[in-house]
Amino acid sequence: MSLEKKRLQPAVQAAIDLTAGAAGGVACVYTGQPFDTVKVKMQTFSYMYKNVVDCAVKTYRDHGIRGFYQGTTPALMAHISENAVLFLSYGFCQRLVGNLSGLDSKAELSDVQKAAAGSFASVFASLAICPTELVKCRLQAMHEMTSSGKLAQGHPSTVWSVIKNILKTDGPTGLYRGLSSTLMREMPGYFFFFGGYEFGRSIFTAAGQSKDDLGPIPLMASGGFGGACLWIAVYPIDCVKSRIQVLSMAGQQAGFFSTFRKILVKEGFKAIYSGLTPTMIRAFPANGALFLAYELSRKAMMKHMSESD
């Protein structure tokens, strides 16, 4: 019997999903952070860079290797909290979707049903990621904000100084600047994320074999495919979200649709896809590492708990 079919106590299963999701978040950040930094810079200041290579070269010239890891601390906080909550909620939402579909508790959900569960789970993950992603985006674009004159030179650029500034300027609710755009991104995005991942696993699973038996390479390829599906589906929304979160640092307050319209009018349609190249390059190694870490740590914990019963 596969580990997936072994039913553990709900609290134990939840703890396993939470821990495995956090492990996946750590793997995702350290693998993909340099690409994410380039993406945010190009999204928020597309006119400063010709292409992804130009952005990467200028970032290295100005700040060295460290420049690609600006915002790593909040990125770790964001991805650990997001993925811990996401996979915890994903396990719960899978059971919910199964119940709503009238399936037996041990029945396997279809790929589409798992995609729907991922979309539901993203609502909870959005509440966890919005504050930390806000801080991450601001740190990643700090150099561009000061060099463009939107912020004074010498503006504090540490994690805690950014948080203090948000709280001082906008209060606790300021930490959720961009929440509506985050929800607009996450709900359809995670439908395609989990749907793409499960579809990939289905493709790699031979007849009579369980998805749980797949090795590291198929898992990473499936995770990378899921990540690519997510970003292709929601990239324009993510671009608008990054603008809202970064430019609000200079007191520019605007909603999603007004920001979206302003980008189209002033910079053209191409601007909402600025930074897509590093994002797609990042999708495969980062999300491959995420799902590999998640699946391996989850299997190890489930095996340990089953053997200790």
C-alpha positions in Angstrom: 0.0 0.0 0.0 1.4 3.5 -0.9 2.1 6.0 1.8 -0.6 8.2 0.3 -3.2 5.6 1.2 -2.2 5.1 4.8 -4.5 7.2 6.9 -2.9 9.1 9.7 -4.6 11.1 12.4 -5.7 14.5 11.0 -3.5 16.4 13.4 -0.5 14.3 12.5 -1.2 14.6 8.8 -1.6 18.4 9.1 1.8 18.7 11.0 3.5 16.6 8.2 2.0 18.8 5.5 3.0 22.0 7.4 6.6 20.8 7.9 7.0 19.5 4.4 5.7 22.7 2.9 8.1 24.7 4.9 11.0 22.5 3.7 9.8 23.0 0.1 9.7 26.8 0.7 13.4 26.9 1.8 14.5 24.9 -1.2 12.5 27.1 -3.5 14.1 30.4 -2.2 17.7 29.3 -2.3 17.3 27.9 -5.8 15.3 30.7 -7.4 16.1 34.0 -5.5 18.6 35.5 -8.0 16.0 35.1 -10.8 13.2 36.5 -8.6 15.3 39.6 -7.9 15.8 40.3 -11.6 12.1 39.7 -12.2 11.0 42.3 -9.6 13.5 44.9 -10.8 12.3 44.5 -14.4 8.6 44.5 -13.4 8.9 47.7 -11.4 11.5 49.6 -13.5 11.2 48.1 -17.0 12.5 51.3 -18.6 15.9 51.0 -16.9 16.8 47.6 -18.4 17.0 46.5 -22.0 16.6 42.8 -21.2 17.3 40.2 -18.6 21.0 40.0 -19.3 21.3 43.8 -19.0 19.5 43.7 -15.7 21.7 40.9 -14.3 24.9 42.6 -15.5 23.9 46.0 -13.9 22.9 44.3 -10.7 26.2 42.5 -10.4 28.1 45.6 -11.4 26.4 47.7 -8.7 26.2 45.2 -5.9 28.0 42.0 -6.7 26.6 38.6 -6.0 25.0 40.0 -2.9 22.7 42.1 -5.1 20.9 39.0 -6.4 20.1 38.0 -2.8 18.6 41.3 -1.6 15.4 40.5 0.1 16.4 36.9 0.9 15.4 37.1 4.5 11.8 38.2 3.8 11.8 35.8 0.8 12.6 33.0 3.2 9.9 34.2 5.6 7.5 34.6 2.7 8.1 31.1 1.2 8.3 29.2 4.4 5.1 30.8 5.7 3.3 30.6 2.3 4.2 27.0 1.5 3.7 25.8 5.1 0.2 27.3 5.1 -0.4 26.4 1.4 0.4 22.7 1.8 -1.3 22.5 5.1 -4.4 24.0 3.5 -4.0 21.9 0.4 -4.2 18.7 2.4 -7.4 20.0 4.1 -8.9 21.3 0.9 -8.3 18.0 -0.9 -10.3 16.3 1.8 -13.0 19.0 1.4 -13.1 18.6 -2.4 -13.3 14.8 -1.9 -16.3 15.2 0.4 -18.1 17.6 -1.8 -17.5 15.3 -4.8 -19.0 12.4 -2.8 -15.8 10.3 -2.9 -14.7 7.8 -0.3 -12.1 9.1 2.1 -9.4 6.8 0.6 -10.3 7.5 -3.0 -7.7 9.3 -5.2 -8.8 12.7 -6.5 -8.4 13.5 -10.2 -5.8 16.0 -11.4 -8.6 18.7 -11.9 -10.0 18.1 -8.4 -6.5 18.5 -6.9 -6.1 21.7 -8.9 -9.3 23.0 -7.5 -8.1 22.1 -4.0 -4.9 24.1 -4.6 -6.9 27.1 -5.7 -9.0 27.0 -2.5 -5.8 26.6 -0.4 -4.3 29.7 -2.0 -6.7 32.0 -0.1 -5.1 31.0 3.2 -1.6 31.2 1.7 -2.2 34.7 0.4 -2.8 36.0 4.0 0.5 34.5 5.0 2.6 35.7 2.0 1.3 39.3 1.4 3.2 41.1 4.2 6.5 39.3 3.7 6.4 39.6 -0.1 5.7 43.3 0.3 8.9 43.7 2.2 10.8 41.5 -0.2 9.7 43.4 -3.3 10.6 46.8 -1.7 14.1 45.6 -0.8 14.7 44.1 -4.2 13.7 47.4 -5.9 15.3 49.8 -3.3 18.3 50.7 -5.6 16.0 51.6 -8.5 13.7 53.6 -6.2 16.7 55.8 -5.0 18.4 56.1 -8.3 15.2 57.2 -10.0 14.7 59.9 -7.4 11.5 58.4 -5.9 13.3 57.9 -2.6 16.0 59.9 -0.9 19.6 58.6 -1.1 20.5 56.7 2.1 17.0 55.5 2.7 17.1 52.7 5.3 17.3 49.3 3.4 17.1 46.6 6.0 14.2 44.2 6.6 13.3 45.8 10.0 13.6 49.4 8.7 11.2 48.6 5.9 8.7 47.0 8.3 9.0 50.0 10.7 8.5 52.4 7.8 5.3 50.6 6.7 3.9 50.5 10.2 4.7 54.2 10.8 3.3 55.3 7.4 0.2 53.1 7.0 -0.2 51.2 10.2 -0.6 47.4 10.5 -3.0 47.3 7.6 -0.2 48.7 5.4 1.5 45.2 5.6 -1.4 44.0 3.4 -0.8 46.5 0.6 -1.5 44.5 -2.6 -3.6 41.8 -0.9 -6.4 42.0 -3.5 -3.9 41.6 -6.4 -2.2 38.8 -4.5 -5.5 37.0 -4.2 -6.2 37.6 -7.9 -2.9 36.1 -8.7 -2.9 33.2 -6.3 -6.4 31.7 -6.9 -6.1 31.0 -10.6 -2.3 30.6 -10.3 -2.4 27.7 -7.9 -5.1 26.0 -9.9 -2.6 25.8 -12.8 0.3 25.2 -10.4 -1.1 22.1 -8.7 -3.0 21.1 -11.9 0.2 21.2 -13.9 2.2 19.4 -11.2 -0.3 16.6 -11.0 -0.7 16.3 -14.7 3.1 16.0 -15.0 3.2 13.3 -12.4 0.4 11.5 -14.3 2.4 11.6 -17.5 5.5 10.1 -15.8 3.5 7.4 -13.9 3.5 4.1 -15.8 0.5 1.8 -15.9 0.1 0.0 -12.6 2.5 2.4 -10.9 1.7 4.9 -8.1 2.7 8.6 -8.3 4.3 8.0 -5.0 6.9 5.8 -6.6 8.3 8.5 -8.9 11.9 9.4 -8.6 13.6 12.8 -8.1 13.9 13.7 -11.8 10.2 13.2 -12.7 9.2 15.0 -9.5 11.4 18.0 -10.4 10.2 18.1 -14.0 6.6 17.9 -12.9 7.2 20.7 -10.3 8.9 22.9 -12.9 6.0 22.3 -15.4 3.5 23.3 -12.7 5.5 26.5 -11.9 5.7 27.4 -15.6 1.9 26.9 -15.9 1.3 29.2 -12.9 3.4 32.1 -14.3 2.1 31.9 -17.9 -1.4 32.2 -16.5 -1.0 35.0 -14.0 2.2 37.0 -14.9 0.4 40.3 -15.7 -1.4 40.2 -12.4 1.9 39.7 -10.6 3.5 42.6 -12.5 0.7 44.9 -11.3 1.0 43.6 -7.7 4.8 44.3 -7.7 4.2 47.9 -8.9 1.6 48.5 -6.2 3.8 47.2 -3.4 7.0 48.9 -4.5 5.7 52.3 -5.6 3.5 52.7 -2.4 6.9 53.0 -0.6 7.1 56.5 -2.2 3.6 57.4 -1.2 2.0 56.5 -4.6 -1.3 54.9 -3.7 -3.3 53.2 -6.5 -5.6 50.3 -7.0 -5.2 47.3 -9.2 -7.1 48.4 -12.3 -5.8 52.0 -12.2 -2.2 50.7 -12.0 -2.8 48.2 -14.8 -4.3 50.9 -17.0 -1.4 53.3 -16.3 1.2 50.7 -17.3 -0.6 50.0 -20.6 -1.0 53.7 -21.4 2.5 54.9 -20.4 4.6 51.8 -21.2 2.6 49.6 -23.5 1.4 46.0 -23.4 5.0 44.7 -23.4 5.6 46.2 -20.0 3.2 43.9 -18.2 5.4 41.0 -19.3 8.7 42.6 -18.4 10.7 40.1 -16.4 8.9 37.1 -17.7 12.2 35.5 -19.1 13.9 35.2 -15.7 10.6 34.1 -14.1 10.3 31.2 -16.6 14.0 30.3 -16.2 13.5 30.3 -12.5 10.2 28.3 -12.6 11.8 24.9 -13.4 14.7 24.7 -10.9 12.9 26.6 -8.1 9.6 24.8 -8.2 11.3 21.5 -9.1 13.3 21.9 -5.8 10.1 22.9 -3.9 8.1 19.8 -4.9 11.1 17.5 -4.5 11.8 18.8 -1.0 8.1 18.6 -0.1 7.6 15.1 -1.4 10.8 13.6 0.0 10.3 15.1 3.5 6.6 14.3 3.5 7.3 10.6 2.6 10.0 10.3 5.2 7.8 11.7 7.9 4.8 9.6 6.8 7.0 6.5 6.8 8.4 7.2 10.2 4.9 7.8 11.7 3.5 4.7 10.0 6.3 2.5 11.3 6.0 3.9 14.9 2.3 3.0 15.1 
